Amino acid sequence: MGWSTRQLAELAGTTLRTVRHYHEIGLMAEPERRANGYKDYGVPHLVRVLRIKRLTALGLSLTRIAELGDADEHPEEALRKLDGELAASIERQQQLRTELDLILRHSAPTELPAELGGAVAAANVSAADRALTVVMSQVLGKSALDTYAATLRNYEVDPALAEFDALPAEADEATRQDLAERMLQAPAVRKMLAEFPSFEDLSADAPHGADFARRAIVLAVVDLYNPAQLDVLVRMNC
């Protein structure tokens, strides 16, 4: 006399429902029944349940185990494939931990790639500049964003830049002209203009093309800065 379904489940460290489910999906054949109608399980059934448990614990789905058929005693190919998937998953998790470390160490914004976000946080730029950086991160390529991040890491706060961030929309023409001239003389701006590549170079590896990147950035600038600030930017480029 063998084991009942309940006894088999207890021996295997599983549940009645699980054993019945294995029968339902064809992972385990129904055993013969005793005279009283109860199922009569033997050692092969215990081995089968334990093997299924082990394979699912390793990461194989019940569907994949069913596909293996009689080859599930040592499914080398399936296990090697699983090993590769786990290796890729671990690598991705390690990358995520690196990014999380950068975000936590620099209190970086989560809407930006970790390196760029860290540079933005360290530079303590205005909310508008930060939002513009978000748009740039979506339309410029990696080399351009790396260059921009390097520029931000060398960012120096200047009174003229702070005035620009606080410039009211109704600022008069004299104020705007004076600010444009002083911003052009600010060491941080002069350094950025000298080191920052032209837009053509910056958008060379733009994923959607230079024209798309240009339109997106121009739209963002118009949306983020008030009329007086936009006028100052135009004067600086005259």
Summary of the structure (lengths in Angstrom):
residues: 238
radius of gyration: 32.2
end to end distance: 96.8
largest distance: 104.2
contacts: 639
relative contact order: 0.07
helix: 71%
strand: 2%
